[in-house]
Amino acid sequence: MTLEDQINKSNLPRHLAIIMDGNGRWAKQKGLLRALGHESGTKAVRETVESCAKLGIQNLTLYAFSTENWNRPKLEVDTLMNLLIKSLKDELKTLQKNEIKLNSIGNLSLLPKSAQNELLEVINKTKENNRMTLTLALSYGSREELVSAIKVISDKVKNNIISSETIDETIINQHLYTHNLPDVDLLIRTSGEHRISNFLLWQIAYAELYFTDVLWPDFREENLYEAIISYQKRERRFGKTSEQIK
């Protein structure tokens, strides 16, 4: 029985999120420039996206560039931005072929104008696709997202648009970048690190966490399947007891 055969298609995570980590270490291990590690990582992105669509996962979010990543050396940041533009152009056909809608979250105003334009163009061209939503977290930080949401909600309270007494989880969800996405069911992080790194802190409140030592450029379909099989073996109780779930 193959790994794919072991997956229960009726129990897939509605929302899968991945922290794609290890490009730099992968390149260093091979004596290559970090830029080549990032470039090799795009192959893992393509295979993961297509595999998720094939399985029937509805929402996939990839942590592509964090707010903290702006602090990296300028050459590396420029390389990542150029790679983003190239990847968007190269992968449009793949998105259309697989009926995947592109979405993006983060403080996109910080991206170079050329990257913003290319991103918006692909988002617009794929907006009618409905097989899967692929969300790229770009210039994204969960704390920044929460601060932004609180500011908007505070202004609405100040201007009597909403009452402070009505503020609940639903109101907060409506003001997050991910307001059109369900909470994360499964979070995968590659490269052996066991951190969340300021990624979807609100949205992963009850997510199952899966950590693998595989560096992102080496992450393949079988690694994705292993993560999903692990997820399906877990009991998700959401604060209840096992007896209540059964």
N, C-alpha and C positions, 0 to 999 in steps of 0.2 A: 504494500500500500504506500503510495506516495504521500508526501507531506500535504499536498493540496487535497488529497482524498480524505485526510484526517480532519479537515476543517468543516465545521458545521455551518453551512451557508445561511441557516436561519438564526444564527447567533453571532453575527458579525458586529464589531463596534460601529455604531452609527457615525462616530467622529474619531478618527485616528490622527494623532499629532506626533510629529517626529522632530527631535533635536538632532540635526545632522552634524555630528561632531567627529573630528579626526582627520580632516583633509591635510592640515599642516603636518601632523605627525606621520601620516602616510607618506607624504613627500620626503620628509626628513629621513625616514627609514630607508628610502630608496635613493638618497643622495640627490634629490631633485629640488627645484625651487618650489616654494609654497604655492605659487600660482598654478603649477602643474597639478598639485594636489586638489585645488579647487576645481580645475578643469576636469580632472578625473571624477570628481564628485558629481558632475552633471550626468554622467552615465548611470550612476546609482539612482539619481532623481528620476530619470526617464524610466528605468526598469521598475522602480517602486510605484510610480504613478500608473503605469500600464497594468501592473499586477493588481493594484487596488481596484482599478476599474473593472478588470476581468473578474475579480472575486465578487464585486457588487457592493463595495464600501461606498457610502454616499458622500462622505466628507473627509478630505485629507488636508491637514495643515502642516506645512513645512517651515521650520525656523531657519530662514535663509540669511538674515542679517539683523543683528540686534542693535539697540541704541548704543550699547557699549562698544560695538565693533567699529564705531566711528573713531575710536581712540587708537586703532591700530595704525601702523605706518602708512603714510599717504599712498605709497606705491601699491601696497596690498589692497587698500580701499579702492583705489582707481581700477585695479585689476578686477576686483569683485564686481564693480559697477559695469565695467565693459563686458564682463562675462555674463552678467544679468541681461544686458541688452542683446548680446549675441544669442543667448539661450532662448529668450523670448521669441526672437525671430526664427530660430531653428526649430523650436518645438511647437509652433502654431499648427503645423500640419498634423502632428501627433495628437494635439488637443482636439482638433476638429475630427480626426478619424475616430477617436475614442469617445466623442461627444462629451468632452470635459469642459466645464465652465471654469474660467480663471477668476479668482478673487484675490484681494490683497488687503492686509491689515497693517497698521503702523503709522508712524508720522511720515507719510509719503512726501510731504513738502520738503524734507531734507534731502531727498534723492536728487541727483543731477537731472536737469530738465529733460535731457535726452532719454534717460531711464524712465522718468515719469511718463513721457509721451509714448514710448514703446509699450510700457505696461498698460496704459489706458487703452491703447489701440488693440492689444490682444484681449483685454477684458471685454471691450466692446464687440469684437468679432466673435467671441465665444459665449456671449451672454444668453443665447437661446439654447445652448447645450444643457442637457438635464440628466445625463447618466451619472456624473459625479462632479462635486465642486472641489477644485484644488485651490487652496488658499496659501499664498506666500506671505509669511510674516517678514516684512522688510522695514528696516529702521524701527523695529518693534521692541518695546519693553513693557512688561506687564504693569510695573509701578507707574510708568508714565501714562499708560492707558487708564489706570484707576484714578490718577490725579486729574486727568482730562475729563473723565466722566463726572467726578465730584464737582469740578468747577462748573460744568454745564448744568448739573442738577441744582447747584447752589444759586446760579443765576435765575433758574426757573422758579425756585422758591422765592427769591428776592422780588421777582416780577409777578408773583402770584399766579404763575402758570400751573404750578403744582403745589400741594401742601406738604410740609415736612412730615406730617402724620401719615401720608400715603406712601412714603418712601419705603420700599421693600426690595426683595431680591429681583422681582420682575422689573421694577423701575431701573435698578442698577444695570441689569442685563440689557435693557433697551438703550442704554447710553454707552455700552462698550463697543469696541471695533467689531466684535463677534456677534452683534445683536441678531444677525440672520443665521447663526449657526447653533446647533445643539451643544451642550456641554461635552467635553472630551471624555470618551470611554476608555481609551488606551493611549498611553504616552510612551513612546520608544525613545531611548537615547543610546546612541552608538558611542564607541571608543573607550568604554570602560569607566567613564566618569559617572558619578552618582549624585548629580546636582540637577536642579530645575532651571537654574540660570535665568531667572526673571521671565519665564515663559508661561503665559496663560495661567497665572496663579489663581485667579478666580474660577476659571473654567475647568481646572483639573481637580476641583475639590473632592470628587469621588472617582477620579480616574484610576485605572489600574496602571502601575508603573512597570516598565520592562527595560532592563539595562543589559546591553550586550557589549562584549569586548571588541567586536568587529569594528574596524575603522570605516567611516562612511564610504569612501571610494570602493571598498570591498563588499559593501552591503548588497545582497542579491535577493532574488525572489524567495529562495529557501529560507533566508534569515527572516524575512517578513512573515512567512508562513509559521516559522517556529514561534515568533512573538504572538501571533494570533492564536495558535494552539495553546500556548501558555495562558493567554487571556481567557480562553474558553474553559479552561480547567479550574478557574478560580470562582469562588462564591462571592457574588456582589450583594452585600447586605444593606448598604446605605443606612447604617445605624441600627438596623433591626437584628434580631437573633436568627440563627440558622433555622430554628423551628418556625418562625414567622414566615421566612422566605419559602419554606417547603409547603 
